[in-house]
Amino acid sequence: MNKFKKGDTIKIMAGKDKGREGKVEMVLAKANSVVVVGMNIYKKHIKASVAVDKKGGVYDIPRPIDVAKIALICPNCKKVTRIGFKEGQRVCRKCGKKLEKGGTK
């Protein structure tokens, strides 16, 4: 079972975006990483293609962040916390309350 789900609010603990908060946009389970909206942005140079009618240029793309570098912000107690599991549900290690899917409730 994955600790992080789409929609969770997280804080980045290491790397160039250390200390910033954001929402999980996509979870890459096999790579053990997540894509966060507006974080870990890199430039990608794209060559124009006549066959596909694609414009060239420099584009900003979000790259995945390893789950070891992020921590969940509990929606109940608003603290940075680790995630535990009880009876198949994710649980906040600080306040002990269950975390709903996506951390929205």
N, C-alpha and C positions, 0 to 999 in steps of 0.2 A: 504494500500500500504506500502511495506517495505521500510525503509530508506536505508538499506544496501543491496547491490547486490553482486553476485559472481564476483570477479575481482577488486572490489574497493580497493584502497590503504587506509589503516587506521592506526591510532596511538593509542596505548593502554594507557589509562589515569590512570588506577588503577590496583593494583595487582602485582604479582611477576615480570611481564614483563613490568612494567610501563616505558613509554618513548620509547619503541621499535616500529618500523613500519613494516607492512607486508601487504600481499594481502589476501583478503577473499577467502577461498577455498570452503566453503559451508555455506549456510544460513539455520538455523533451526528456521523456523517461529513460530511453536507452542511453542518451548522452549524459544523464544525471545533471541536467541544467535547465534553466528557465530563461525566457525572454521577458524583459521588463520594459514597459512603455517609457520611452525617452531616456533610457539608461544604456550605457555601454555602446554608444553610437560610434561607428567607424565610417570612413569615406570609402566608396567603391567607385572606381573609374570604369565607365561603361563605354565601349566602342559603338558608334552608330552602325546600324544594320539596315541596308536598303531592302533586303528580302523580307524582313519582318516589319518594316517601317518603324523601327525603334530609334528614338533619339539618343544620342550619346551625351556624355557629361559626367559630372561628379555627383554621386548620390549619397545621402546619409542612410545607413542601414543599421538597425539594432542587432547586436551579436548576443549569443547566449551567455549567461553567467552561471558558473558552477554553483550548485546548491550549498557547497561548503562555505561560500562567501556571502551568504545571505541569512537573515533571520526574520522570522514572522513577527508582525505587530498584531497582538491579540485584539480583536474587535471589541471584546468585553472590557478588559482592564487597560487597554491602550499602551501596554508595555511591550518591549522587545522580549520575546520569549522563545524557548525551545518547544518542540511539539512532541507530545506523548500519545500513546494509544491505549484506550480502554474500551473493551467490548466492540472492537472494530471501528471506533470513532476517534477522530483527532481530538486531543485535549490540550489545553493551555497548561504549561508546567508551572506558571506563576499563580493563576487564580483558580485552576482546576476545572473551569467550565468547558463544556463541549464546544468545538468549533464547527459551525455549519459549513456546508459545501461552498467553497469560494470565499469564505470569510465575510459574507455580506450581511449575515444576520447576527 
